[in-house]
Amino acid sequence: MELTEGQRAGKRTIEAIAEALRIALRKKTIRSDGEFYSSFGMAKPRIRNRSAVRSSGLRKAEMIPPSEICEAILQVVVGACGATKDEVVTTVSRALGFSVTTTQLRDIVDSNVDILVKDGGLESRNAKLYVSES
């Protein structure tokens, strides 16, 4: 487990964190989304601009929680009153603090758009995405 650039957590620290997460999950004070954890009390994820983050590990696309990406996608589509998938990808990338949209980031945002369409949060009409009215 990397704490900050170049620093790694020791075995006991990792075990203590894992146990604390298990307890919090069992008590239902947090929820997990893959490798990401959030409070049950959190209504919506906050969209964080990572442009000033020093740790390269925290600027990796795979280190962005899917819930934050989905919230950014919804905000972009609502704010634009509909948007193409390419517009969504670029605007979400900028909102997250990335000046360049890498292939990996594009793929991650694309897959989250697809999930939102499949789950009914977004709908596609005339090559544009809109927030579902249902």
Secondary structure by P-SEA (a helix, b strand, c coil): ccccccccccaaaaaaaaaaaaaaaaaccccccccbbbbccccccccccccccccccccccccccaaaaaaaaaaaaaaaccccaaaaaaaaaaaaccccccaaaaaaaaaaaaaaaaaccccccccccccccc
